[in-house]
Each structure stands twice: as C-alpha cells, then as structure tokens.
C-alpha cells in the first residue's frame, strides 16, 4: 500500500510544531530585547539620541527638552517591557506541558527576527518618516548610522528566519513515558 505524499510523518509534524510554537513569543521577546538594546545603549549609555531629539521643540541641551525626552524614553522602555512580558507569558503557556516541543534553535531564530523587525520598523518610522530622532544626533552623516541600523535589522530578520527554519530539521524527542 502506497503512502500519500501529502501526509506528513509524525516526526515532521513534531519538528514543525517545535518551530511554530516559538514563533510569536520569540518575535515579541526579540522586539522587546531590541528596544531594550536601543534604549539602554543608544539613549542612555552612549547618549546618541532620545525619543524626540530631532523633533525640534525638545532639544537635549535644555532642561525642559531633556525632561520631555526622558519621559518619552521611559514610555518607550515601558512599551518594550510589555512586549517582553507578553512574549514570556505566551512562551510559558505554550511550553509548560510540552517543554520538549519547543526548539531552542527556532526560538532563538524568532527572537532575532523580532529584534530585526523592531530595528526596521523603528528605523523607518522614527528615523526616516517622522524624523523625531536619528541613531546618532549631531554628526554630519546621520544617514550612515540610520542606514547601518536598518541594515543590521535586515540581517537579523534574514539570519533569524534562516535559523528558525533550520530548527525544523532537528526533530525534538518527546520524553519517554514510564
């Protein structure tokens, strides 16, 4: 009796589940982590920009401007924290019983996709469309930093997607029942 080519083997289904189960939480956690890296490294440590530094009405050289930028930086951090919290909540719900069914490789890949998506969306919306800030303020070639931010985001999306898809080839082994 011939087996239909359209049917999948049980181990193929388990491998597919291992990849798709971690997609949403991985992307959400990646968005949050990308936001944390942006906010902590670029806003606070390097102080290259704040949320509204290019907007014009809130320069970082005045107390009032810095106070407004600090408020908006805090709201930005709160939003990225919510993305991380929701990602953890979804991941926890999907892996409590079936922890073996989540591929670590796929999860890391989706996390990188989320980080890259954060960079692409934030870079296009805030840096290019709204121009409320650039990656590095006060330099002659802001486009070099903005372009590098977007390119890095695109590399994260592509590399993460490839890594997540490679998780399908690694079939998780379910725990043995006693």
C-alpha positions in Angstrom: 0.0 0.0 0.0 1.5 3.3 -1.1 1.7 6.2 1.4 0.4 9.5 0.1 3.0 12.2 -0.4 0.7 14.8 1.1 0.7 13.1 4.5 3.4 14.1 6.9 5.3 11.8 9.2 4.8 12.2 12.9 8.4 13.4 13.4 7.9 16.0 10.6 4.8 17.3 12.5 6.7 17.5 15.8 9.6 19.4 14.1 7.1 21.8 12.5 5.4 22.3 15.9 8.8 23.0 17.5 9.4 25.9 15.1 5.9 27.4 15.0 5.3 27.0 18.8 8.1 29.5 19.5 7.3 32.0 16.7 5.0 34.5 18.5 6.9 34.6 21.8 10.3 34.7 20.1 9.2 37.6 17.9 7.7 39.5 20.8 10.8 38.9 23.0 13.0 40.0 20.1 11.1 43.2 19.7 11.4 43.9 23.4 15.0 43.0 23.6 15.8 45.1 20.5 14.0 48.0 22.2 16.0 47.5 25.4 19.3 47.5 23.5 18.3 50.6 21.6 17.0 52.4 24.7 19.8 51.4 27.1 22.8 51.5 24.8 21.9 54.3 22.3 19.7 56.5 24.6 21.3 56.1 28.0 24.9 54.8 27.8 26.1 56.4 24.5 23.5 59.2 24.7 23.4 59.4 20.9 19.7 60.3 20.8 16.5 60.4 22.8 12.9 59.8 21.5 12.3 63.4 20.4 15.7 65.0 19.9 15.3 65.7 16.2 11.7 66.9 16.6 13.0 70.5 17.3 10.9 71.6 20.2 12.6 69.3 22.7 16.4 69.7 22.4 18.6 67.7 24.8 20.5 70.9 25.6 17.7 72.4 27.7 16.3 71.1 31.0 12.8 71.2 29.7 13.8 69.3 26.5 15.7 66.7 28.4 12.8 66.2 30.8 10.4 65.6 27.9 12.8 63.3 26.2 13.4 61.4 29.4 9.6 60.9 29.8 9.3 59.7 26.2 12.3 57.4 26.7 10.6 56.0 29.8 7.4 55.4 27.9 9.4 53.7 25.1 11.0 51.4 27.7 7.6 50.6 29.2 6.3 49.5 25.8 9.3 47.3 25.2 8.9 45.8 28.7 5.2 45.0 27.8 6.4 43.2 24.7 8.8 41.1 26.7 6.2 40.3 29.4 3.6 39.2 26.8 6.3 37.2 25.0 7.2 35.4 28.2 3.6 34.8 29.1 2.9 33.2 25.6 6.0 31.2 25.8 5.2 29.9 29.3 1.7 29.0 28.2 2.9 27.1 25.2 5.7 25.2 26.9 4.5 24.3 30.4 3.3 20.9 29.4 5.2 20.4 26.1 8.5 21.9 27.0 10.3 19.3 24.8 8.3 20.5 21.8 10.0 23.9 21.6 13.1 24.1 19.5 15.8 26.3 21.1 17.2 27.0 17.7 13.8 28.1 16.3 13.2 30.2 19.4 16.5 32.0 19.1 15.8 32.5 15.4 12.4 34.0 16.1 13.9 36.2 18.8 16.4 37.5 16.2 13.6 38.1 13.7 11.7 40.1 16.3 14.8 42.2 17.1 15.3 42.8 13.4 11.7 43.8 12.9 12.0 46.3 15.8 15.0 47.9 14.1 13.3 48.0 10.7 10.1 49.5 12.0 11.6 51.9 14.5 14.3 52.9 11.9 11.8 53.6 9.2 9.1 55.2 11.3 11.1 57.3 13.8 14.3 57.9 11.9 13.0 58.3 8.3 9.3 59.1 8.2 8.7 61.1 11.4 12.4 62.1 11.8 11.8 62.5 15.6 15.4 61.3 16.1 18.3 59.6 14.3 20.6 56.9 15.6 23.3 59.4 16.2 22.5 63.1 16.6 25.0 65.8 16.0 27.1 64.2 13.3 27.4 65.2 9.6 26.3 61.8 8.2 23.3 60.7 10.2 22.3 58.6 7.2 25.3 56.3 7.7 24.2 55.5 11.3 20.5 55.2 10.3 21.4 53.1 7.3 23.6 50.8 9.4 20.7 50.4 11.9 18.3 49.4 9.1 20.9 47.0 7.5 21.6 45.4 10.9 17.8 44.9 11.3 17.5 43.3 7.9 20.4 41.0 8.7 18.8 40.0 12.0 15.5 39.2 10.2 17.1 37.1 7.5 19.6 35.3 9.8 16.9 34.7 12.4 14.4 33.4 9.9 17.1 31.0 8.5 18.0 29.9 12.0 14.3 29.3 12.9 13.7 27.3 9.7 16.7 25.2 10.4 15.1 24.2 13.7 12.6 22.1 11.6 15.4 19.8 10.6 16.1 19.0 14.2 13.2 16.8 15.4 12.7 17.1 19.1 12.5 13.9 21.0 9.5 13.6 23.3 10.1 12.4 26.8 9.6 8.7 27.5 6.5 7.8 29.5 7.0 5.5 32.4 
